[in-house]
Amino acid sequence: ITQHKVDAEKEILITVGAHEALHCAILGHVNPGDEVIIIEPFYDSYPTMVKLAKGIPVYVPLRLKNGYSSRNFKLDAKELESKFTSKTKMIIVNTPHNPTGKVFTYEELNMIAKLSKKYNTLVLMDETYEWMLFDNLKHIRMNTLPGMWQRTITIGSSGKTFSATGWKIGYAYGPEKFIEAMFLMHLNIDASCATPLQEALAVVLETEVARLNQQSSYFLQVSALLQRKRDRLVKLFKKVNINGVIPDAGFFFLADYSKLAKQVNYSSETGRTEDVKFSKWLSKNKKLLPTPASSLYSIQHEYLAEKWIRLSFARSDETLDEVEEIINEFSESLAE
């Protein structure tokens, strides 16, 4: 998978979920005053983890270019390079991306790789959703690009991969010097993970890697299942003028509620941003609970999320049936 022989004793760390792996990677490598580039929108724990290490988050947004597809979320090359300085220690890259569902292309990863080499920067790859891909897309690992194994820490989640999130088994792999620093953090945060759960997930992972790309592959089956749920939920919300940006991977999608905002009155709701007010209104009045997208941006860039909410389609069919009922009633009330 990595095109690199990994030493299981020195180049892998098992953690209590991918969340702890991220925490150990940041605490283990970021010193006070170091800058860490974070791509927006982001997993909401990234900035907090950087600040706990007394580092300085530096934000660069993905910008939607034409059409409602996650592929159209792009980094501006010049804007990205402007964020690198002599103080830059790390850049965090999440692909497949939460919350947009974007799968970074080889060209996009190579652009980041070249900048990381130019500015001698560590790359922290959060690849939690690596096996949940739609429309036959392929995930590209940063550590397989030329010269990038030596400067990349890769994070994964067995719980997300095998729908066992409560088991909390994550992992990190990369060069020994990076993993050793993470191990010292792990030793003083959690010390260990449940051995039976590690063994169970290791057996399942070995089984699934052996049947990659076969019809019996769990990875293919779960991707197909999630893709159907994605299509269903995006179609449903469109009925009430909430337009989803079609994700290529993962559990989530961003949706533009600006058309619906003109049809309902949520002015009585409180909140610093419009998406917070709308999310409160939607949860109170329609029992649908989105995440305000501005919570996934820095304050300086939250204006980009002014009309966006995040929705999850990783739900049971029974829950989606309930959502369909609510949406159909909502749609009828809008037509009156």
Backbone torsions as a table, in degrees:
resi	resn	phi	psi	omega
1	ILE	NA	-42.6	-176.0
2	THR	-95.0	-10.8	-174.1
3	GLN	61.9	24.9	-178.6
4	HIS	-145.6	131.1	177.8
5	LYS	-73.7	122.1	-175.7
6	VAL	-101.8	129.5	176.2
7	ASP	-80.7	110.6	-174.5
8	ALA	-64.7	-22.6	-178.8
9	GLU	-84.6	-30.0	-171.1
10	LYS	-120.1	-16.4	-173.5
11	GLU	-118.2	12.5	177.3
12	ILE	-134.7	139.6	174.0
13	LEU	-129.5	125.7	175.5
14	ILE	-91.8	133.3	-173.4
15	THR	-130.2	167.9	176.2
16	VAL	-79.9	82.2	-177.3
17	GLY	81.4	161.4	176.3
18	ALA	-63.8	-27.9	179.4
19	HIS	-58.4	-45.9	178.8
20	GLU	-67.7	-35.2	177.7
21	ALA	-60.1	-44.1	176.3
22	LEU	-61.0	-44.7	-178.2
23	HIS	-60.9	-45.9	179.8
24	CYS	-65.0	-38.8	-179.6
25	ALA	-64.1	-41.8	-178.0
26	ILE	-74.6	-47.8	179.2
27	LEU	-63.8	-32.9	-177.0
28	GLY	-77.0	-15.7	-173.8
29	HIS	-128.6	-18.7	-177.4
30	VAL	-95.8	123.9	178.0
31	ASN	-100.6	161.5	178.0
32	PRO	-53.0	128.2	179.6
33	GLY	91.9	-13.3	176.2
34	ASP	-67.6	145.5	177.8
35	GLU	-99.5	140.6	178.4
36	VAL	-126.4	120.7	179.6
37	ILE	-81.4	127.4	-179.3
38	ILE	-121.8	126.2	179.9
39	ILE	-84.4	132.9	-179.8
40	GLU	-103.5	148.7	-7.4
41	PRO	-66.5	157.8	-171.5
42	PHE	-129.6	163.0	167.3
43	TYR	-64.3	127.8	-164.2
44	ASP	-66.4	-9.6	179.2
45	SER	-86.8	-16.3	-177.2
46	TYR	-54.6	-54.8	-176.8
47	PRO	-60.0	-40.4	-179.4
48	THR	-62.2	-43.1	179.5
49	MET	-61.9	-42.5	179.0
50	VAL	-63.4	-43.7	-179.0
51	LYS	-66.7	-34.7	177.1
52	LEU	-63.2	-31.1	176.7
53	ALA	-83.7	2.9	-177.5
54	LYS	64.4	27.1	172.8
55	GLY	-88.8	176.7	-177.3
56	ILE	-118.5	112.5	176.3
57	PRO	-68.0	135.3	175.7
58	VAL	-123.7	122.3	-169.1
59	TYR	-104.1	141.4	173.4
60	VAL	-138.1	125.9	-173.9
61	PRO	-90.9	146.0	161.1
62	LEU	-73.7	139.3	180.0
63	ARG	-120.2	133.5	-178.5
64	LEU	-76.9	119.5	179.9
65	LYS	-110.5	104.5	176.6
66	ASN	62.4	141.4	166.3
67	GLY	57.8	149.9	-176.7
68	TYR	-89.6	70.7	173.9
69	SER	-135.7	139.6	-179.6
70	SER	-60.8	-23.4	179.0
71	ARG	-65.6	-19.2	-178.0
72	ASN	-89.5	0.4	169.7
73	PHE	-79.5	119.5	-172.9
74	LYS	-129.1	148.3	168.1
75	LEU	-89.9	137.2	173.0
76	ASP	-84.5	121.3	-173.2
77	ALA	-58.5	-43.8	-178.7
78	LYS	-68.4	-40.9	179.1
79	GLU	-63.5	-42.1	179.2
80	LEU	-62.4	-47.5	-178.2
81	GLU	-63.7	-30.1	-179.5
82	SER	-65.2	-17.3	-178.9
83	LYS	-84.9	-15.0	179.2
84	PHE	-82.0	132.6	176.9
85	THR	-138.2	-178.2	177.2
86	SER	-66.6	-15.3	-179.8
87	LYS	-95.4	-2.6	-176.9
88	THR	-71.1	118.8	178.5
89	LYS	-97.6	-33.8	-168.6
90	MET	-152.8	149.4	166.0
91	ILE	-123.7	134.4	178.8
92	ILE	-100.6	124.1	-179.9
93	VAL	-122.7	125.9	-178.8
94	ASN	-112.7	109.7	177.1
95	THR	-144.7	132.1	-10.9
96	PRO	-54.7	148.5	-164.0
97	HIS	-94.8	132.0	170.5
98	ASN	-102.9	119.4	20.5
99	PRO	-108.4	0.9	-170.8
100	THR	-79.1	-23.1	-173.7
101	GLY	79.3	12.9	179.7
102	LYS	-72.2	137.6	171.8
103	VAL	-107.9	113.9	-177.0
104	PHE	-65.2	135.7	179.8
105	THR	-81.2	168.5	177.3
106	TYR	-58.5	-42.7	-178.1
107	GLU	-62.7	-40.6	179.6
108	GLU	-67.9	-43.0	178.2
109	LEU	-66.3	-37.4	-179.8
110	ASN	-66.4	-36.3	175.7
111	MET	-60.0	-45.5	178.7
112	ILE	-65.7	-40.8	-179.6
113	ALA	-60.8	-44.4	-179.4
114	LYS	-62.8	-40.3	178.9
115	LEU	-68.0	-38.5	179.6
116	SER	-65.2	-34.8	177.3
117	LYS	-74.1	-40.3	-179.5
118	LYS	-61.7	-38.5	-175.9
119	TYR	-107.0	12.9	176.6
120	ASN	51.0	58.0	-173.7
121	THR	-114.7	139.7	173.8
122	LEU	-76.2	138.0	178.5
123	VAL	-109.1	121.3	175.9
124	LEU	-101.8	111.3	-177.0
125	MET	-99.3	116.5	174.8
126	ASP	-96.3	103.7	-175.4
127	GLU	-114.7	38.3	-176.4
128	THR	-53.8	-36.4	-174.5
129	TYR	-102.6	26.8	-171.1
130	GLU	-60.1	-25.9	-175.9
131	TRP	-101.0	-0.9	-176.7
132	MET	-105.4	78.3	-172.9
133	LEU	-118.5	144.1	-176.7
134	PHE	-114.9	163.6	173.5
135	ASP	54.9	35.1	174.9
136	ASN	63.1	22.2	175.9
137	LEU	-73.5	157.4	-179.9
138	LYS	-116.7	139.1	175.9
139	HIS	-85.4	133.1	178.3
140	ILE	-110.0	127.6	-179.5
141	ARG	-88.6	129.0	-179.7
142	MET	-56.5	-36.1	-175.6
143	ASN	-71.1	-4.2	176.0
144	THR	-93.4	-8.8	178.6
145	LEU	-75.3	152.1	-177.5
146	PRO	-53.1	126.1	175.7
147	GLY	73.9	8.9	-173.3
148	MET	-100.7	-15.9	174.9
149	TRP	-57.6	-39.1	-173.7
150	GLN	-68.1	-16.0	-176.9
151	ARG	-130.4	23.7	-175.9
152	THR	-125.7	132.9	166.6
153	ILE	-107.4	128.1	-179.5
154	THR	-111.7	131.4	-179.0
155	ILE	-109.5	137.4	176.6
156	GLY	-136.7	166.6	-178.0
157	SER	-133.2	111.2	174.7
158	SER	-67.8	-35.2	-179.9
159	GLY	-62.8	-46.4	177.2
160	LYS	-64.8	-44.2	-175.4
161	THR	-60.3	-41.7	-174.5
162	PHE	-111.4	23.4	175.9
163	SER	54.4	42.6	179.3
164	ALA	-132.0	52.6	-171.6
165	THR	-62.3	-30.5	179.9
166	GLY	-67.9	-15.9	178.8
167	TRP	-73.5	-25.1	175.5
168	LYS	54.2	60.1	173.8
169	ILE	-120.1	107.5	175.1
170	GLY	-115.2	-179.3	-179.6
171	TYR	-159.5	159.6	173.6
172	ALA	-134.8	144.9	174.6
173	TYR	-143.0	153.2	-177.3
174	GLY	164.2	-169.1	-179.7
175	PRO	-57.6	146.3	-176.4
176	GLU	-52.6	-41.7	-176.1
177	LYS	-62.2	-32.0	178.7
178	PHE	-78.0	-42.9	-177.8
179	ILE	-67.6	-35.0	179.0
180	GLU	-60.9	-43.3	178.3
181	ALA	-65.0	-37.3	177.8
182	MET	-67.1	-38.1	-179.9
183	PHE	-60.3	-38.8	178.8
184	LEU	-62.7	-37.1	175.7
185	MET	-68.6	-46.9	-179.2
186	HIS	-57.2	-41.4	-178.1
187	LEU	-59.4	-29.6	-176.7
188	ASN	-105.6	0.2	176.8
189	ILE	-103.6	-57.2	-177.7
190	ASP	-123.4	-26.1	178.7
191	ALA	73.2	-44.2	-177.4
192	SER	-154.4	168.5	176.0
193	CYS	-126.0	160.3	-177.0
194	ALA	-62.0	115.1	-176.1
195	THR	-61.8	-45.1	179.5
196	PRO	-59.5	-36.9	179.4
197	LEU	-69.9	-38.2	175.5
198	GLN	-58.9	-46.2	-178.2
199	GLU	-63.1	-44.0	-179.5
200	ALA	-60.8	-46.6	-178.2
201	LEU	-70.4	-31.4	177.1
202	ALA	-64.6	-42.0	179.3
203	VAL	-63.8	-44.7	-179.8
204	VAL	-63.6	-42.3	-178.9
205	LEU	-64.1	-43.1	178.1
206	GLU	-61.4	-40.7	179.3
207	THR	-63.0	-45.0	-175.8
208	GLU	-73.4	-36.7	177.7
209	VAL	-63.2	-33.6	180.0
210	ALA	-67.8	-23.5	179.9
211	ARG	-119.1	33.9	175.3
212	LEU	-54.9	136.8	175.9
213	ASN	68.4	8.1	173.2
214	GLN	-92.3	157.6	-178.2
215	GLN	-59.4	-29.0	-178.8
216	SER	-80.7	-3.1	-176.4
217	SER	-63.8	127.8	175.8
218	TYR	-61.6	-37.3	-179.2
219	PHE	-58.9	-43.0	178.6
220	LEU	-68.2	-40.1	-177.7
221	GLN	-66.8	-44.0	-178.6
222	VAL	-69.9	-33.6	177.3
223	SER	-65.0	-42.9	178.9
224	ALA	-63.7	-40.6	178.9
225	LEU	-62.7	-47.9	-179.1
226	LEU	-66.2	-34.7	179.4
227	GLN	-64.3	-40.3	177.2
228	ARG	-63.2	-41.4	179.0
229	LYS	-66.1	-40.2	176.3
230	ARG	-57.1	-51.4	-176.9
231	ASP	-61.6	-39.4	-179.1
232	ARG	-65.4	-46.5	-175.5
233	LEU	-71.2	-39.4	177.9
234	VAL	-60.8	-43.0	179.8
235	LYS	-64.8	-41.2	-179.7
236	LEU	-61.7	-49.7	-175.8
237	PHE	-67.8	-25.1	177.1
238	LYS	-63.7	-27.0	-179.7
239	LYS	-64.1	-22.9	178.6
240	VAL	-114.3	28.6	174.5
241	ASN	62.5	32.3	168.2
242	ILE	-109.1	109.7	-171.0
243	ASN	-98.8	115.0	-177.7
244	GLY	-81.6	142.9	170.3
245	VAL	-84.4	114.5	-171.3
246	ILE	-64.0	117.5	-179.3
247	PRO	-82.7	150.1	177.9
248	ASP	-97.3	-2.6	-177.1
249	ALA	-168.7	168.5	169.5
250	GLY	85.8	-156.2	-175.0
251	PHE	-111.2	-15.9	-164.5
252	PHE	-123.7	162.8	167.4
253	PHE	-148.6	152.9	173.5
254	LEU	-90.1	145.7	-178.6
255	ALA	-135.4	140.2	-179.2
256	ASP	-93.5	115.7	-177.5
257	TYR	-101.8	11.0	-171.5
258	SER	-60.7	-35.4	178.3
259	LYS	-67.1	-43.8	179.2
260	LEU	-65.7	-33.4	-178.4
261	ALA	-58.2	-26.8	179.9
262	LYS	-79.8	-11.5	-176.0
263	GLN	-105.2	-11.5	-178.8
264	VAL	-126.5	161.5	-178.6
265	ASN	-115.1	110.0	178.3
266	TYR	-120.4	25.0	-175.8
267	SER	-66.0	-20.8	-179.6
268	SER	-78.5	-11.6	-178.6
269	GLU	-77.6	150.4	179.2
270	THR	-100.5	155.8	178.9
271	GLY	153.4	153.2	-176.6
272	ARG	-77.3	-26.7	-177.5
273	THR	-124.8	158.8	-177.1
274	GLU	-63.3	-39.1	-177.5
275	ASP	-65.9	-32.1	175.9
276	VAL	-66.0	-45.6	179.6
277	LYS	-61.8	-45.1	-179.3
278	PHE	-64.9	-40.8	180.0
279	SER	-61.8	-39.7	176.9
280	LYS	-63.5	-44.4	180.0
281	TRP	-61.1	-44.7	-177.3
282	LEU	-64.8	-39.9	-179.2
283	SER	-70.7	-39.0	-178.6
284	LYS	-73.3	-40.7	-171.4
285	ASN	-94.9	-26.8	-177.1
286	LYS	-122.8	0.7	178.6
287	LYS	58.5	30.2	174.8
288	LEU	-112.6	126.3	-170.7
289	LEU	-112.8	94.2	175.8
290	PRO	-87.9	169.9	169.9
291	THR	-100.4	125.7	175.0
292	PRO	-62.3	126.1	-174.2
293	ALA	-65.2	-25.0	-178.9
294	SER	-63.2	-22.9	178.5
295	SER	-70.5	-9.5	-178.7
296	LEU	-107.5	15.1	178.1
297	TYR	-129.6	158.1	170.5
298	SER	-70.6	161.6	179.0
299	ILE	-59.0	-37.0	-177.3
300	GLN	-67.5	-22.8	-177.9
301	HIS	-117.2	7.3	-176.1
302	GLU	-65.4	-17.3	176.8
303	TYR	-61.8	-25.6	178.9
304	LEU	-67.5	-19.6	-177.1
305	ALA	-104.3	13.3	-171.3
306	GLU	-54.2	-33.9	-177.6
307	LYS	-119.6	29.7	-176.9
308	TRP	-121.3	144.9	168.8
309	ILE	-129.7	157.5	175.6
310	ARG	-105.5	135.3	178.6
311	LEU	-125.6	150.9	178.7
312	SER	-112.7	135.4	175.7
313	PHE	-107.5	5.1	177.9
314	ALA	-83.2	68.4	-177.3
315	ARG	-133.0	160.5	179.5
316	SER	-66.6	158.4	177.5
317	ASP	-62.1	-32.0	178.7
318	GLU	-64.4	-41.4	177.8
319	THR	-66.2	-41.5	179.0
320	LEU	-65.8	-32.2	174.8
321	ASP	-62.7	-41.6	177.7
322	GLU	-63.9	-42.0	177.3
323	VAL	-59.6	-42.3	-179.7
324	GLU	-61.2	-41.9	177.1
325	GLU	-59.2	-47.0	-179.3
326	ILE	-62.3	-45.2	-178.1
327	ILE	-64.2	-42.5	-179.4
328	ASN	-62.5	-42.8	176.9
329	GLU	-64.6	-41.1	178.9
330	PHE	-61.8	-45.1	-179.3
331	SER	-61.1	-41.2	179.2
332	GLU	-65.1	-39.3	-179.2
333	SER	-67.5	-32.5	178.2
334	LEU	-69.9	-29.5	-177.7
335	ALA	-79.1	-15.6	-177.1
336	GLU	-70.1	NA	NA
